[in-house]
Amino acid sequence: MSSVKIECVASEGYRIGESPVWDEKENALLCVDITGRKVCRWSAVTKQVQAISVDASVSSVALRKSGGYVITLGTRFAALKWNEQLVTTITHVDKDKPNNRFNDGKVDPAGRYFAGTMAEEIRPAVLERRQGSLYSLLSDLSVVKHFDQVDISNGLDWSLDHKTFFYIDSLSYSVDAFDYDLQTGKIGNRRSIYKLEKEESIPDGMCIDTEGKLWVACYDGGRVIRLDPETGKSLQRV
């Protein structure tokens, strides 16, 4: 992968744009504006953006098999019916931490919705530390708490063989890997596979490409870095 083409598909003036998800059925790209409190959908056909306003910070969005979407809203998992613009709470987490909110989230290859929490920021990357946790929402609408003591729960994805879970807690400046059991959704054997230098800035969102390499967006760094999770080496910076 020698060159990368960058194209702006939506210039909506997002406050904090996050969680890009492709909806193949609608031929559309979803994303959220966290502090703008909007779920947005860009049509590849019309090149227009539709947005639905919600009542709290919205940090990630996922496709729902039965139709519509699931979002992380404040400290809630909630269902979103797009055409009706209807949001319905599924369940709450972190009920004992009123200053918390969800941050990044993503669905695993078996349909579990993983998402983590954090304390509200005083200013970017300044917050009460170790207040967050990582959760997953299951198909029966129950919630599993995987671990706590998280600063800023952020990027996450799975290896192409579904045997490894990759995860970022931003203020650790580390991309971590866990053994992953797709059948049970359990994670274990946490280890760091890449440690960011301060000049690379703060690791944020993350995804995996078709070659099994990780792309990590760096907050306040103006770059995306491509990593090899097998060797722990940085391959490319954009």
C-alpha positions in Angstrom: 0.0 0.0 0.0 2.3 2.7 -1.3 -0.1 5.6 -1.7 -3.3 6.8 -0.1 -6.0 8.9 -1.6 -7.9 11.2 0.8 -11.3 12.5 -0.2 -13.7 14.6 1.9 -17.2 13.2 1.5 -18.9 15.5 4.0 -17.9 18.9 5.3 -20.6 19.5 7.9 -18.5 21.2 10.5 -18.6 18.4 13.0 -17.6 19.3 16.5 -16.3 15.8 17.2 -16.9 13.4 14.3 -16.6 9.7 15.1 -17.6 6.2 14.4 -17.8 5.8 10.6 -19.9 2.8 9.7 -20.9 1.7 6.2 -24.6 0.8 5.7 -24.6 -1.4 2.6 -28.4 -1.7 2.4 -28.8 2.1 2.4 -25.6 2.7 0.4 -24.7 5.2 3.0 -22.0 6.2 5.5 -23.0 6.7 9.1 -21.2 8.7 11.7 -21.8 10.6 14.8 -21.0 14.1 16.1 -20.4 13.4 19.8 -20.8 16.9 21.4 -23.0 18.1 18.5 -25.4 15.3 19.6 -26.2 14.1 16.1 -26.3 10.9 14.2 -25.5 11.6 10.6 -25.9 9.6 7.4 -24.2 10.5 4.1 -25.8 9.1 0.9 -23.4 7.8 -1.7 -26.2 8.4 -4.2 -27.3 12.0 -3.4 -24.0 13.1 -1.8 -26.2 14.7 0.9 -26.1 14.3 4.7 -29.1 13.7 6.8 -28.9 14.2 10.6 -31.0 13.2 13.6 -30.5 15.2 16.8 -30.5 13.3 20.1 -30.7 14.3 23.8 -27.2 13.5 24.9 -23.6 13.0 23.7 -23.7 10.2 21.0 -20.4 8.4 20.5 -20.9 5.4 18.2 -23.5 3.8 15.9 -24.0 0.2 14.8 -26.3 -1.5 12.3 -29.2 -3.6 13.7 -30.1 -6.8 12.0 -33.8 -6.2 12.5 -33.5 -2.7 10.9 -32.5 0.7 12.1 -29.4 1.3 14.3 -28.1 1.0 17.9 -26.2 3.9 19.3 -24.3 4.7 22.5 -26.0 7.7 24.0 -24.7 9.2 27.2 -24.3 6.1 29.3 -27.1 4.2 27.4 -27.3 1.7 24.7 -30.3 2.9 22.6 -32.2 1.8 19.5 -32.6 4.4 16.7 -35.4 4.1 14.1 -34.2 6.4 11.3 -37.3 7.1 9.4 -39.4 7.7 12.5 -36.5 9.6 14.2 -37.3 7.6 17.3 -34.8 6.8 20.0 -35.6 4.1 22.6 -33.3 3.2 25.6 -32.2 -0.4 25.7 -30.1 -0.3 28.9 -28.0 1.9 31.1 -24.4 1.4 32.4 -22.2 3.2 34.9 -25.3 4.3 36.9 -23.1 5.1 39.9 -21.0 7.6 37.8 -23.2 10.4 36.6 -20.2 12.3 35.1 -19.5 9.4 32.7 -20.4 8.9 29.0 -19.8 6.3 26.4 -17.0 6.8 23.9 -16.1 4.6 20.9 -17.9 1.4 20.1 -18.1 -1.3 17.4 -19.8 -4.7 16.7 -17.8 -7.9 16.8 -18.1 -10.5 14.0 -20.7 -12.4 16.1 -22.9 -9.3 16.6 -22.0 -8.2 20.1 -21.8 -4.4 20.5 -18.6 -3.5 22.4 -18.4 0.0 23.7 -16.4 1.7 26.5 -17.0 4.6 28.8 -15.0 7.5 30.2 -15.5 10.6 32.4 -16.6 13.8 30.8 -13.6 15.9 29.8 -12.8 19.2 31.4 -10.9 20.0 28.2 -9.5 17.6 25.5 -7.7 14.7 27.2 -8.1 16.2 30.6 -10.5 14.3 32.9 -10.9 12.3 36.0 -8.9 9.2 35.3 -9.7 5.5 35.5 -13.5 6.1 35.7 -14.3 4.1 32.5 -15.1 0.5 31.7 -15.5 -1.7 28.6 -18.9 -3.3 28.0 -20.6 -5.4 25.4 -24.3 -5.5 24.6 -25.6 -9.0 23.6 -28.4 -10.0 21.3 -30.7 -10.8 24.3 -30.1 -7.1 25.4 -28.0 -8.1 28.4 -24.7 -6.3 29.1 -21.3 -7.8 30.0 -18.7 -5.7 31.8 -15.2 -6.8 30.7 -13.0 -4.6 32.8 -12.8 -1.2 34.4 -10.1 1.4 35.4 -10.2 2.8 31.9 -9.2 6.4 31.2 -10.6 7.1 27.7 -12.0 3.9 26.1 -11.4 4.3 22.4 -10.5 2.4 19.1 -11.3 -1.3 18.9 -11.4 -4.0 16.2 -10.8 -7.7 15.6 -8.2 -9.7 13.7 -9.3 -11.2 10.4 -9.3 -14.7 11.9 -11.4 -13.3 14.8 -9.0 -14.7 17.4 -7.5 -11.3 18.6 -9.3 -8.2 19.9 -7.4 -4.9 19.5 -8.2 -2.0 21.9 -7.0 1.5 22.8 -7.2 3.3 26.1 -6.0 6.6 24.8 -4.0 7.9 27.7 -2.0 4.7 27.9 -0.5 5.7 24.5 -0.7 2.0 23.7 -2.5 -0.3 21.2 -3.3 -3.5 23.1 -4.2 -7.0 22.0 -6.3 -9.6 23.8 -7.0 -13.3 23.0 -10.6 -13.4 21.8 -13.1 -16.2 21.9 -15.7 -15.5 19.2 -18.1 -18.1 20.5 -18.3 -16.7 24.1 -17.1 -13.1 23.6 -14.5 -13.5 26.3 -11.2 -11.6 26.2 -7.9 -12.3 28.0 -4.1 -12.2 27.9 -3.8 -8.5 27.5 -0.5 -7.2 26.0 0.7 -4.0 24.3 1.6 -4.5 20.6 2.5 -0.8 19.9 3.5 2.0 22.1 3.1 5.5 20.6 5.7 8.1 21.0 4.6 11.5 22.4 5.2 13.2 19.1 2.8 10.7 17.5 0.2 12.2 19.8 -2.8 10.4 21.4 -4.2 7.2 19.9 -8.0 7.5 19.2 -10.0 5.6 16.6 -8.9 2.3 15.0 -9.8 -0.1 12.3 -8.3 -3.1 10.5 -7.8 -3.4 6.7 -8.0 -6.3 4.4 -4.3 -7.2 4.9 -4.8 -7.5 8.7 -3.0 -4.2 9.4 -4.3 -1.6 11.9 -5.0 2.0 11.1 -4.9 4.3 14.2 -6.1 7.9 14.1 -4.0 10.2 16.3 -5.8 12.9 18.2 -4.1 16.3 18.0 -1.5 14.7 15.8 -3.1 15.3 12.4 -2.2 11.8 11.2 -3.3 8.2 10.8 -0.7 5.5 11.3 -0.7 2.0 9.9 0.6 -0.7 12.1 1.6 -4.4 11.7 0.1 -6.1 14.8 2.4 -9.1 14.3 5.7 -7.2 14.3 4.6 -4.2 16.3 6.1 -1.9 13.7 4.7 1.3 12.2 4.4 0.9 8.4 3.0 4.1 7.2 1.8 7.6 8.3 -0.7 9.7 6.5 
